[in-house]
Amino acid sequence: MERRQVFSAVAVLAATPLLMGGNDPNTQSADVEAIKTANQAFYAALSARDLKAMEAVWANKPYVVNIGPRSKTVLVGYEAAVSKYWANSFDFFSQMAASIASIAQVYSDGKIGYVIGTESAKLQPRSGGDPLIFDTFVTNIFEKNGAAWQMISHQSQMIPK
């Protein structure tokens, strides 16, 4: 291939995302805001201990993954990672309060997006005793399904004190 043809091919490939709207700042900004809103819906469902709301936050897909701060295994699949995990968590704790404490980064490519940061949690075991109060590093990954951003992965790791 001639040098000019190579440069032309590279220029076309480089311009393709721009022509297809993949790097449109307005789209990216709207996606980032929608991902932040979906992320807040996750914490609202968690803090309300509302299983229906939690299930609505998540994509009902076989590849969703959940690793909570108390997890001993990686849970994969909607039933294990969402329905069973959150039902068990909501039964174990009589009160749950969790929120994003800080956001280090929010990103979207228009199909997949994520929020990385820290979260603060206060969980009261139903059995009584002192509440569990801790901070975690968190990664929440979302997938765009139609117009909605739905969670496909949640990983929360306690920050050592």
N, C-alpha and C positions, 0 to 999 in steps of 0.2 A: 504494500500500500504506500502511496506517495505521502510525503510529509504533510502536504496540504490536506489530503484526505483524512489523515490521522487527526490533525488539528480540528478539522470540521466535525469529525465524529466525536471528539472530546467535547467540543463546544455544544453540540446537540445534546449529549448526555448530561452535561453540566446544567444546561438550561431546562431540561425536562421537568424537574421538580417545580421550577418557577412557572412553567407553562401549565402544569397540572394543578397549581394552587397549593402544593405541599409546603411551600415556605411563605405563604401569605401571612404577614404579621397579624392581620385582623383575625384570621382563622385560628392561628396559634394562640392569640390572646383569649379568644372566646373559648377554645378548648381548655386552656389552663384554668380559666375561671370555672368552667363546668366540672373539671376534675377536682378543683378545690371544694366545690359544692357537693360533689359525690363523696369526697373524703369527709366532709362535715356530717353528711347523712349517716356515714358509718359510725362516727362517734356518738351521734344522737341516738341511733338504734342501740348501740352498746350501753350507753348510760341509762337509757330507758328500759333496758333488758327486754326489748321488744323483738321477738323472734321473727314475726312477719316483716317488720321493717328491715331487720338485718338480712333476711332472705332476699328482699327486694333490692338491696344494695349490691348483692353479688350476682355475677353472671351464672346462670344455671348451666354450667359446662363441666365435662368430665376432667378438665385439666386445671380447675381452680385449686389453689394451694393455700393452706393456712398453717402458720407456725406462731402460736401465741406465746406469751412470756413464760407460761407454765407448761408448755408442750414438751413431751418427751419423744415425740415422733413427728414426722412431716405428714400432714393430712392432705390427701389428694382426692379430688372428686367432690362434687357438690354435696352429696349426702354426708360424707365423713367430715369434710372441711367446713361446711356451713351448717346444715341442718342439725346434725348430731353434736358437733363441737359447741355451737352457741346454745343449743337447748341445755346441754350439760352444764355449761358455764353459768347460764342464767338460773339454773336450779341450785348450783353450788353456792352462789353468792346471793345474799338478800339485797345488797345494794352494790351498784357499780357506777363509778364516775371516772370517765377517761376523756382526755382531750389532747389535741395537738398542742404541745408547749412551744415548739419552734419548727419552722420549715426551712430546711437547708436548700432544697431544690424541688421545683415542680417542672416537669417536662412533658411534652406531647409531640408525637410525630403525626398526629391526626388519626391514628388507629390505636396506638398504645400510649399510655401516659402513666406517670408515677409521681408520688409525693414521698420525699425522704426527709426525715426530721427526727424530732423527739416527741414523746407523749408522756403525760403524767397520768397515773392511775391511783385510785383509792377503791379497794374492793373489800367489802365486808362479808366474810364467810357466814353462811346461814347458821352454822353450828355455834357461832358466837366468837368471843375472843377479840383480840385487837384487829383492826382493819389492816390489810396489806396496803402499804403506801410505797410506791416506787416510780421511777422514771425509766423509760426504755428508748432505745433507738428503734425507729420504725421505718419500714418500707411498705407502701401500699401501691399496688400496680392495678391499673384500670384498663379496660378494653372498651372501645366504642362499639356499641351495638345499636345500629340505627342512629337515633339522635341522643341516646343515653350512654353515659359512661358508667360501666359496672365494674366492680372489683373482681379481679381474677387472682390476686395474691396479697396476703397480709403476712408480714413477718415482723415480730416484735421481740427485741432482745433486751433484757434488763441491763441497765448501765451499772457497772460495779461501783460501789461506794468506797 
